[in-house]
Amino acid sequence: MVIYIDVALIITSVALIISVIMQNKGVGLGGLSGGDTGGVFTARRGIEKTLFYITIGLSVLFFILTLAAVIIRN
């Protein structure tokens, strides 16, 4: 049982890292060019909104799996 949770944690953590990196794609160093991008709110639409919800789901799953791993090992 512990091995299954460990494998699920590894897969979930890799997927979470990938989803966070995909969200930050194209954001880097935009504020250094002098533009006022900090105060503008943009609504998430389409694939960006879906990726946002996937990231939230993966983070909740990662948290639950981590708690399960701690409980099982004690």
C-alpha positions as CSV (number, residue, x, y, z in Angstrom):
1,M,0.0,0.0,0.0
2,V,2.8,2.4,0.8
3,I,4.5,1.8,-2.6
4,Y,1.2,2.7,-4.4
5,I,1.0,6.0,-2.5
6,D,4.6,6.8,-3.1
7,V,4.2,6.2,-6.8
8,A,1.0,8.3,-6.9
9,L,2.9,11.1,-5.0
10,I,5.7,11.1,-7.6
11,I,3.3,11.2,-10.5
12,T,1.2,13.9,-8.9
13,S,4.2,16.0,-8.0
14,V,5.6,15.8,-11.6
15,A,2.2,16.7,-13.0
16,L,1.8,19.6,-10.6
17,I,5.3,21.0,-11.5
18,I,4.4,20.8,-15.2
19,S,1.1,22.5,-14.7
20,V,2.7,25.4,-12.7
21,I,5.4,25.8,-15.3
22,M,2.8,25.9,-18.1
23,Q,0.9,28.6,-16.3
24,N,4.0,30.8,-15.9
25,K,5.0,30.4,-19.6
26,G,5.4,33.8,-21.2
27,V,5.2,35.7,-17.9
28,G,8.9,36.0,-17.1
29,L,10.7,39.3,-17.0
30,G,7.7,41.2,-18.5
31,G,7.8,43.8,-15.7
32,L,11.4,44.8,-16.4
33,S,10.5,46.3,-19.8
34,G,8.9,49.3,-18.2
35,G,5.3,48.4,-19.0
36,D,2.6,48.7,-16.4
37,T,1.6,45.0,-16.3
38,G,1.3,44.7,-12.6
39,G,-2.0,46.5,-12.2
40,V,-4.0,45.0,-15.0
41,F,-6.4,42.1,-14.3
42,T,-6.9,39.6,-17.0
43,A,-9.7,37.0,-16.9
44,R,-8.7,33.4,-17.4
45,R,-10.4,32.0,-20.5
46,G,-10.3,28.7,-22.4
47,I,-7.3,26.5,-21.8
48,E,-5.8,28.9,-19.3
49,K,-8.9,28.5,-17.1
50,T,-8.8,24.7,-17.5
51,L,-5.1,24.6,-16.6
52,F,-5.8,26.7,-13.5
53,Y,-8.5,24.2,-12.3
54,I,-6.2,21.3,-13.1
55,T,-3.5,22.8,-11.0
56,I,-5.9,23.3,-8.1
57,G,-7.1,19.7,-8.4
58,L,-3.5,18.4,-8.5
59,S,-2.5,20.4,-5.4
60,V,-5.5,19.1,-3.4
61,L,-4.7,15.5,-4.5
62,F,-1.0,16.0,-3.6
63,F,-2.1,17.3,-0.1
64,I,-4.4,14.3,0.4
65,L,-1.8,11.8,-0.7
66,T,0.8,13.4,1.5
67,L,-1.5,13.1,4.5
68,A,-2.3,9.5,3.7
69,A,1.3,8.7,3.4
70,V,2.0,10.2,6.8
71,I,-0.9,8.4,8.4
72,I,-0.1,5.0,6.9
73,R,3.6,5.2,8.0
74,N,2.8,5.9,11.6
